[in-house]
Amino acid sequence: MSFTVILLVLFGALLHATWNALIKAGTDKALDASLISAGGAIAALPFLPLLPFPNTDALPYIGASAILQFAYFQLVAGAYRAGDIGLVYPLMRGCAPLLVAATSGFVLGESLSGGALIGTITICAGILTLAFEAKRGSGHAIRLALANAVVIATYTYVDGIGARISGNAISYTLWMSLLPPVLLISWAISRRGAYAVAMHVKVNWWRGLIGGAGSIASYGLALWAMTKAPVATVAALRETSILFALVISVVFLKEKASPWRYLAGAIIALGGLLLKLA
């Protein structure tokens, strides 16, 4: 993996951590997640006329991705209701790249070098270390988190392949971003009512636009990188967003970090270095 690709994926990881922090700081995480998804679609609209339409072979992948993204946000909300975020988030984000690394040879025919495999496993180990600091959790929360790890790994494959056959990874990302907010907002209105959703949008529209732009840029960089490097290594490197989230939580959100978080940060950083040296 080239140094340029690594830098761009790390920048995307920073953006990913930033929009997650916006959701964490909000008052209604489910609606804020829907707003950020919608903000990503709004941010994509001005650029669509400037880019070629994705190859028609990629359209089924765009549709499948929308359904998977909807499932992802629903499982995130359910897992956070059932258990501690310190347990749920590391399990989701740590297990997903492990699943990709373990199956990419079968699914994509991609083989990782020894160094890349060690770096990928090291990053995942660092992420999973964060689960040790969780103070509460349940079997139900763990099951939801592991189910979402499967969803994340699945849409990683769907979008990785879709971006490759689309002819333009950026165009694929922007068109792919249009469908999930339609499903999410429609679901929110059916559950909360149009008035409640409208009132939340009125107060928090800025959160959706800023977070949405960061979200679409972050994922676009990852999909572009997957056209230049093995999907498994990009998926693992992208999860260094947790390292940036650690810094944001301590410096900006004024949260106390346990020794487990600092240990996890060091392990994740080591994994990133190993990927660079691979």
N, C-alpha and C positions, 0 to 999 in steps of 0.2 A: 504494500500500500504506500503510495507516494506521500511525501510530507504535505503537499498541498491538499490532498484529499483528507488527510488526518486533521489538518487545521480547520477545514470547512466543516467536517463532521463535529469537531469539538465546539465550533461556533454554534452549530445547530443544537448541540447538547445544552449550551448555555441558554439559548432561546427557549428550549423545551423546559428547562428548570424555571425560567422566568415566568412563563405563562402558567405553569403549575402553581407557582407561588401566588399568582393573582387569584387562582381558584381557592387556594388554601386561605387567603386573607379575606375572602368574600363571606357574605352572610348566608347564601344559599348555594351550596356547591353544585347541586344538580343543575339548577338554572344557569349558574355561571359557566358551567361546562358547555351547555347548549349555546349560550351567548358567544363563547369563544369560538365554537365551531361555526356559528353564523358569521362572526367577524372575519374568520378565515376566508369564507366564501365571498364576502364583500370586498376584502382586500384583493382577491383573485380577479374579480370582474374586470377592472380596467386593463389588465394585461392579456386577457383572452384574445382580443382582436389582433394583438401584436405577434401571436405565436401560431404555428401551424396546428391544425386539429389533429389529435392523436390518430394513429392508424386504427382502422376499424377493428382489427384483431384485438386491440386493447380495450374495447368498449365493455366486453363481459367482465373484465377485471375491475373496471371502474364501478360497475354495478355491484359486484361481489364485495368490493372494498367498502362501499357505503353501508351494506348490511352488517359487515364485520365491525365497522367503526361504531355503528349504533349499538351492537351487542357489547362492545368494549366499554362504552360510557355507562351502560346499564349495569354491567358487572362491577365497574368501579364504584358506583353509588351503592350497590348492594353490599359489597365487601366492606366499604367504609362504615356502613350502618351496623354491620355485624361484628367488626373488630377494630383493633387499634391500627392506625395508619402506619405506625412503626413496624408492624408485622406484615400488613397487607401489601403496601407499596413495594418493599424489597422482594417479596415473594413473586409478585407479578413481573416486575422489571428484571429480576435476576434469573428467574426460571425461563423466561421467553427466549433470550439469546442462547441459553444452553440447549433448548429444544431445537433451535435453528442450527446450531453447530453440530448437534448429534444427527440431524436428518438431512442436512444440505447435500451431502454426498448422494443420498438416495433420490431427493427431490430435484436437485439442480445439476447433479453430476459434478459438483465443485469439491475439490479436496483442499484442505487447509495444510499449510506447512506446519512443521512441529512447533516453530516459534509462534505462529499465529494462533494455533490451537491452545498453547500454554497461556498466551496473552488473553485470549477469550475466556478461558476457564478462570484465570486470575481476576478479571473484571467481574465475572459472575459471582465468584467467591466473596469479593469485597462487598457487592450489593447485598448478598444474602447474609453477610455478617450483621447488617443493620437490623435484621429480624431478631437478633438476640437482645436488643434493648427494649423490645415491645413489652409493655407491662400487662397487657390483657389481650386476649384473643379467644377465638372459639374454633371448634372444628368446622362449623359452617363458614366462618370467615376464611379459613384456610382453603376450604373446598372452592369457594368463590374466587379466591386469588389464583389458585392453580388453574381453574377453568379459564380465567382471563389470560393467564400466561399462554394457554393454548390458542386463544383468540389472537393475542398479539403476535405470536409466532406465525399463525395462519395469514394474517393480513400483511405481515412482513414479506412472506412468500408471494402473496397475491400482488402486492404493489411492486415488489422487486422485479417480478416477471413482467407485470404490466408496463412498468416504466421502460424496461429494456425493449419490448416489442412495439412500444408506442411511437418510437422514432424521435421523441423529445421528452425527456424526463420532467422538465419544468412544465410543459404543456399538460402532461399526464397528471401531475400533482394539482395543478390549478383546476382542471376539469373534475378530478376526483373529489375536490373539496366542496363541490356544489351540492351533492346529494345528502351527505350525513346531516347537515343542519336542518334540512327539510324534514327528515325523519324525527330528529330530536325535538325540534320545536313543535311539530305536530303531536308528538307523544306528550310533551309538557302541557300543551293546551288541553289535551284530552284528560289529563290527570289533574291539573291545577285550575283550568279554566282560562279563557282568553284574557280576562281582566287582570288576574294575578300575574300572568306572564308579561302583559303590557306594562304594568306598574314596575316590575323588576327591570324590564328593558329601559324604561324611562330614567331610572336612577343609575343603572350600571352599564349603559351603552358603551361608555368609554373603555370599560374593562374588556368588553367583548371585542372592540376594534383593536386595541393594543395587543391583547392576548391572542386574538385571531391572526393578526399579521405575523406575530412571532411564531405561532403554531404552524402556519402554512410554510413560512420560510424554513423553519427547523426541519419539517418533514420533507420539504422539497430538496434540501441539501442532502438528507439521508438517502432519498431515492436516487438523486443524481450520483452519489457516491457508489450506490449499488450497481450502477452501470459501468463503474471503473474498477471495482474491487469486489471480492467475494462477499455475498450477502451476510454470511455469518459474522465476519470480522467487523463489518459496518454496523450490524445490529448490536454487537457487543460494545463497540466503541461509543455508539450513541448513548448507551446507558451510563456513560460518565456524567450524564446530566445530574445524577444523584450527588456527584462530587460538587457541582455548582450549587445544587439545592442545599447542601450542607452549609456552604458559605453564605448563601442568601438567608437561610434560617437563623444563623447566628448573628450576622452583621445587620441585616435589615429587619427581620421579624423578631429579633431579640429573644430567640428561643435558646434554652440551655442544651448544650450538646454533651451527651455521655461519652465516656472513653470508647464505647463501641463505634460511635459515629466517626471519631478521628481515626480509629484503626481501619474502619471500612474505607475512609477516604484515602488513606495511605496505600491500601491494597489495590483500590481502583486505579490510583495514579500509577502504581507499579505495572498494572496490566496494560495501561495505555502506553507506557514506555516499552514494554515487551512487544506490543503490536508494531511500534515504530521501528524496533530493531529487527523484527521478523523479516 
